[in-house]
């Protein structure tokens, strides 16, 4: 049975849940404001979500965990600092030191941003965040489980997404990568040229023209590295209405729809995970899976994760088969399930890889669970993405309404056919 066949006047009825989602988003924004991971505002928002879920779920819990609130994005500042010091060491002829700093920078970038590993977390203070998990049980024996995921925390503002957009962001990213490549080549060449790890000053006669040219090229990237210091403004957390209160309350709306209309699947359990710490490197979903992975696998119930993240521009809708900047493969069966649900609500959504970054599905896929994500955001990125413009006044009722239907339809399809 399709979702739109489950109750009379389905389209009209679903608008109630769209209104519920929008009202809830506005209430959280007004009552608690920006919600960086581990903040009092995030905790209060999660307590609000927990109380809400208790109205239409059988079991609801909030699990706490600790993580750093700033380590994930600090690789930008740390990397820029190390690369600037590398220039000083290269100028002085200490190429082994410059090479070490360059390799360390690459390690931090790859570890934190490419693989979302907590390589810098040990150098930063920890805060307490949490995950809210609500379950609507099956009426009979549970044979399948679908977990709808959104994240409760909001990001610190990305200065150049707001001021300059894609051209400036791309310049900083590619300029920084170019700086690393030039530094690797220059330091290695210098050690070969001087036949040792210590050489002469760059501007000495012994250095030669090639080393001098590489030094100039290296210096030309310095302004970009200095700009990177302001890439993430830790003093200005954003509201995060679209990213990702939309995902949280669209997921809640699907469970609320089932409860309000007396729909309980015989063999399918429907759960909602409102995870903290996504903007801190997927820390919340990782913590949830660390605490619950064994229990979810031990009962032998097939469990899939469907992440809903940043629902604003339907024309840019996409379902991710590759996550975490393409480094993690999501489950194509789950992706096609979401795609089929989208078609049933009149939306033609392509399946493809994420451009940059990651969604909570990456953590689920890494933990061995079938997972995929539905996102509706301009990947340029949109000017509101991680900026002060991501407010409740900037929501799309149409996008939320369509995605509420998609979420409900995905649940119904999964109950009927699985993956």
ZAMARGU-4260 file (C-alpha; in steps of 0.2 Angstrom, whole numbers, plus 5000, padded with zeros to 4 digits):
<rodrens>
0) 5000/5000/5000 | 5006/5017/4995 | 5006/5031/5009 | 4993/5041/4999 | 4981/5026/5000
5) 4983/5025/5019 | 4970/5038/5024 | 4957/5049/5016 | 4961/5066/5009 | 4980/5062/5011
10) 4987/5077/5003 | 4977/5089/5013 | 4980/5079/5029 | 4999/5079/5026 | 4999/5098/5026
15) 4995/5097/5045 | 5012/5088/5047 | 5021/5101/5036 | 5014/5114/5047 | 5019/5105/5062
20) 5037/5104/5055 | 5038/5122/5051 | 5030/5127/5067 | 5042/5116/5077 | 5057/5123/5068
25) 5052/5141/5071 | 5049/5137/5089 | 5066/5130/5092 | 5074/5144/5083 | 5064/5157/5093
30) 5066/5148/5110 | 5084/5142/5109 | 5093/5150/5095 | 5109/5144/5087 | 5114/5127/5093
35) 5133/5123/5092 | 5137/5105/5098 | 5137/5104/5117 | 5129/5121/5120 | 5115/5124/5132
40) 5104/5128/5117 | 5108/5112/5109 | 5103/5102/5125 | 5087/5112/5127 | 5082/5109/5109
45) 5085/5090/5111 | 5075/5090/5127 | 5061/5099/5117 | 5062/5085/5103 | 5063/5071/5116
50) 5047/5078/5124 | 5039/5080/5107 | 5043/5062/5102 | 5036/5055/5118 | 5019/5060/5111
55) 5020/5048/5097 | 5034/5035/5100 | 5033/5020/5112 | 5051/5022/5118 | 5061/5038/5118
60) 5079/5041/5126 | 5092/5054/5126 | 5110/5047/5127 | 5124/5059/5131 | 5142/5058/5124
65) 5157/5070/5124 | 5166/5077/5109 | 5175/5093/5104 | 5165/5107/5098 | 5179/5116/5088
70) 5192/5103/5083 | 5183/5097/5067 | 5184/5114/5059 | 5200/5120/5067 | 5211/5110/5054
75) 5209/5125/5043 | 5217/5137/5056 | 5230/5124/5061 | 5234/5120/5043 | 5236/5138/5038
80) 5248/5141/5053 | 5258/5126/5049 | 5260/5131/5031 | 5265/5149/5035 | 5278/5142/5047
85) 5284/5130/5033 | 5287/5145/5022 | 5299/5153/5036 | 5308/5136/5038 | 5310/5134/5019
90) 5317/5152/5017 | 5330/5148/5031 | 5335/5132/5022 | 5328/5121/5035 | 5318/5110/5022
95) 5316/5095/5033 | 5306/5105/5045 | 5296/5113/5031 | 5292/5096/5024 | 5287/5089/5041
100) 5275/5104/5044 | 5268/5101/5026 | 5265/5083/5029 | 5257/5086/5046 | 5245/5098/5038
105) 5240/5086/5025 | 5238/5073/5038 | 5226/5084/5048 | 5216/5088/5032 | 5214/5070/5026
110) 5211/5064/5044 | 5198/5077/5049 | 5190/5083/5033 | 5192/5068/5021 | 5189/5054/5034
115) 5181/5063/5048 | 5193/5055/5061 | 5196/5064/5078 | 5214/5068/5075 | 5214/5085/5082
120) 5201/5082/5096 | 5214/5078/5109 | 5220/5096/5108 | 5204/5104/5112 | 5192/5104/5127
125) 5177/5092/5127 | 5159/5097/5128 | 5144/5086/5132 | 5131/5083/5118 | 5118/5070/5115
130) 5107/5060/5104 | 5088/5058/5105 | 5081/5042/5099 | 5062/5038/5097 | 5055/5021/5092
135) 5037/5017/5086 | 5037/4998/5088 | 5029/4985/5076 | 5013/4977/5082 | 5019/4960/5079
140) 5037/4952/5077 | 5049/4965/5072 | 5058/4960/5056 | 5063/4976/5049 | 5069/4993/5056
145) 5070/5010/5047 | 5079/5025/5056 | 5075/5042/5050 | 5090/5054/5054 | 5092/5073/5056
150) 5104/5082/5066 | 5101/5095/5080 | 5116/5105/5080 | 5120/5121/5070 | 5136/5126/5062
155) 5148/5140/5066 | 5147/5153/5052 | 5158/5150/5036 | 5163/5168/5033 | 5166/5166/5014
160) 5150/5157/5010 | 5142/5173/5016 | 5154/5185/5009 | 5159/5180/4991 | 5151/5163/4989
165) 5158/5149/4978 | 5172/5159/4970 | 5180/5164/4986 | 5177/5147/4994 | 5185/5138/4979
170) 5199/5150/4979 | 5204/5146/4997 | 5202/5128/4995 | 5211/5126/4979 | 5224/5139/4984
175) 5228/5130/5000 | 5229/5113/4991 | 5241/5122/4978 | 5251/5128/4993 | 5253/5111/5000
180) 5259/5104/4983 | 5271/5118/4980 | 5278/5116/4997 | 5280/5097/4996 | 5289/5099/4979
185) 5300/5113/4985 | 5306/5105/5001 | 5310/5089/4993 | 5319/5097/4979 | 5329/5108/4991
190) 5335/5093/5000 | 5340/5084/4984 | 5349/5100/4978 | 5359/5102/4994 | 5361/5084/4997
195) 5355/5085/5015 | 5341/5091/5026 | 5348/5108/5029 | 5353/5119/5015 | 5357/5138/5013
200) 5345/5153/5013 | 5333/5153/4999 | 5341/5170/4992 | 5359/5164/4994 | 5369/5161/4978
205) 5370/5142/4982 | 5351/5140/4981 | 5349/5142/4962 | 5336/5149/4952 | 5324/5134/4953
210) 5323/5135/4972 | 5320/5154/4971 | 5306/5152/4959 | 5298/5139/4970 | 5299/5151/4985
215) 5291/5165/4976 | 5276/5153/4971 | 5275/5148/4989 | 5274/5166/4995 | 5261/5170/4983
220) 5249/5157/4992 | 5252/5166/5009 | 5237/5178/5007 | 5226/5164/5004 | 5232/5155/5019
225) 5230/5171/5029 | 5212/5172/5023 | 5209/5155/5029 | 5210/5161/5047 | 5193/5168/5045
230) 5185/5154/5035 | 5175/5148/5051 | 5169/5161/5063 | 5168/5152/5080 | 5161/5167/5088
235) 5145/5167/5077 | 5135/5150/5077 | 5121/5151/5065 | 5103/5147/5067 | 5102/5131/5057
240) 5084/5131/5052 | 5087/5122/5036 | 5103/5114/5041 | 5096/5104/5049 | 5080/5107/5059
245) 5071/5102/5043 | 5078/5085/5044 | 5074/5083/5062 | 5056/5088/5061 | 5052/5080/5044
250) 5058/5064/5052 | 5047/5068/5067 | 5032/5072/5056 | 5033/5055/5048 | 5032/5046/5065
255) 5018/5058/5071 | 5008/5054/5055 | 5009/5036/5059 | 5003/5039/5077 | 4990/5051/5074
260) 4982/5040/5061 | 4983/5024/5070 | 4995/5016/5058 | 5007/5003/5066 | 5016/4991/5054
265) 5015/4973/5059 | 5033/4969/5056 | 5042/4986/5053 | 5049/4997/5067 | 5050/5015/5063
270) 5063/5026/5073 | 5069/5044/5073 | 5086/5049/5077 | 5089/5067/5081 | 5108/5067/5082
275) 5120/5080/5089 | 5137/5084/5083 | 5135/5082/5064 | 5143/5099/5061 | 5157/5093/5073
280) 5162/5079/5061 | 5147/5067/5063 | 5152/5064/5081 | 5134/5062/5087 | 5129/5048/5075
285) 5146/5039/5078 | 5143/5040/5096 | 5125/5033/5094 | 5131/5018/5084 | 5146/5015/5096
290) 5133/5014/5110 | 5119/5004/5100 | 5127/4995/5086 | 5129/4979/5095 | 5111/4979/5101
295) 5104/4984/5083 | 5114/4970/5076 | 5111/4957/5089 | 5092/4956/5087 | 5094/4950/5069
300) 5082/4964/5063 | 5087/4972/5046 | 5091/4990/5050 | 5092/5004/5037 | 5096/5023/5040
305) 5088/5036/5029 | 5096/5053/5033 | 5086/5069/5028 | 5097/5085/5028 | 5095/5103/5023
310) 5078/5103/5014 | 5077/5120/5005 | 5078/5119/4986 | 5069/5104/4977 | 5077/5108/4960
315) 5094/5103/4968 | 5087/5087/4976 | 5100/5072/4976 | 5101/5055/4984 | 5119/5051/4990
320) 5126/5034/4985 | 5144/5040/4990 | 5146/5050/5005 | 5160/5059/5015 | 5167/5067/4999
325) 5165/5051/4990 | 5176/5041/5002 | 5161/5031/5009 | 5150/5020/4999 | 5131/5021/5004
330) 5119/5007/5000 | 5112/5008/4983 | 5097/4998/4988 | 5092/5012/5001 | 5096/5025/4988
335) 5084/5017/4976 | 5071/5015/4989 | 5071/5034/4992 | 5071/5037/4974 | 5056/5026/4972
340) 5047/5035/4986 | 5052/5052/4978 | 5044/5046/4961 | 5028/5042/4970 | 5027/5060/4977
345) 5030/5067/4960 | 5049/5071/4962 | 5062/5064/4950 | 5078/5064/4960 | 5095/5058/4954
350) 5107/5046/4963 | 5125/5052/4964 | 5139/5056/4975 | 5140/5071/4988 | 5151/5085/4982
355) 5161/5089/4998 | 5158/5085/5016 | 5147/5072/5023 | 5130/5067/5030 | 5125/5056/5045
360) 5123/5041/5033 | 5141/5040/5031 | 5143/5035/5049 | 5130/5022/5047 | 5138/5015/5032
365) 5155/5014/5040 | 5146/5005/5054 | 5140/4992/5042 | 5122/4997/5041 | 5113/5000/5024
370) 5111/5019/5023 | 5108/5034/5011 | 5103/5052/5012 | 5091/5064/5004 | 5097/5082/5002
375) 5088/5097/4994 | 5101/5111/4994 | 5111/5120/4980 | 5128/5113/4981 | 5136/5129/4975
380) 5134/5131/4991 | 5119/5141/4994 | 5122/5158/5002 | 5112/5153/5018 | 5123/5137/5020
385) 5132/5139/5037 | 5128/5157/5037 | 5117/5169/5047 | 5104/5168/5033 | 5099/5150/5038
390) 5084/5156/5048 | 5066/5151/5050 | 5061/5165/5039 | 5071/5156/5025 | 5061/5140/5025
395) 5053/5133/5009 | 5035/5126/5014 | 5034/5117/4997 | 5051/5108/5000 | 5046/5103/5017
400) 5029/5097/5012 | 5036/5087/4998 | 5049/5079/5009 | 5037/5075/5023 | 5027/5065/5009
405) 5044/5057/5004 | 5048/5052/5021 | 5031/5044/5024 | 5032/5036/5008 | 5049/5029/5011
410) 5043/5021/5027 | 5028/5013/5018 | 5038/5007/5004 | 5051/4999/5016 | 5037/4991/5026
415) 5030/4984/5010 | 5045/4978/5000 | 5061/4981/5011 | 5077/4984/5001
</rodrens>
